Amino acid sequence: YQGHVGASLVVGGVDLNGPQLYEVHPHGSYSRLPFTALGSGQGAAVALLEDRFQPNMT
């Protein structure tokens, strides 16, 4: 810890190119992803999404 706190963010929105989802990492870089999850259940959630995600889902 040493006084440093990091946080990840999930940012989503819609523009002229359609819906977009980004994960912003604690060190400042970001990734555009079709799906993401953060937190204590991340592993299970991502495994489920990898198995069941289909483009153009609603």
N, C-alpha and C positions, 0 to 999 in steps of 0.2 A: 504494500500500500504506500508507505513512505510519503503521504500527503498528495499523491497523484490519484485522480479519479478519471476513469475513461468511460465513455458511453457510446454505444452504437445506436444508429437511428435507421428507421425504415421510412422512406419518403416515396409517396406515390402521387401521381397526378395524370391528367389527360391534356394533351395538346393536339395540334393539327395532325401529328403522326399517330395518335391514338393513346391508349393507356400505357404508362411507363412506371416501373418500380425500381427503386434504387436502395441499396444498403450502404450507409455511410459508416465507415470503420473508425474506431477511436483515434487512430493516428492521422485521420484526415482523408484517406483515399476513399473511393467509392466504386461500387460495382452495379451495373445494370443487370437485373435478373428477371427471369419469368416468374419466380416465386422466392420467398425467403421466410425465415423464422428466426427469432432471437429469444434468448432467455433459457430458463432451466429445462424446458421441454423441447429445445431446438433440435436435438438429435432425432427424437421420435417424430416431430412435425416434419422435418425435412425428408426423413425416410418415407413417410406417408405421401408427401407431395411428389417425391421422385417417382413413386410407384403409380400414382393416380392422376397427376397433372396432365391436362391436355390443352393445347393452345385454343384460344377463343372460348374458354370456359366462362360461365357467368355465375 
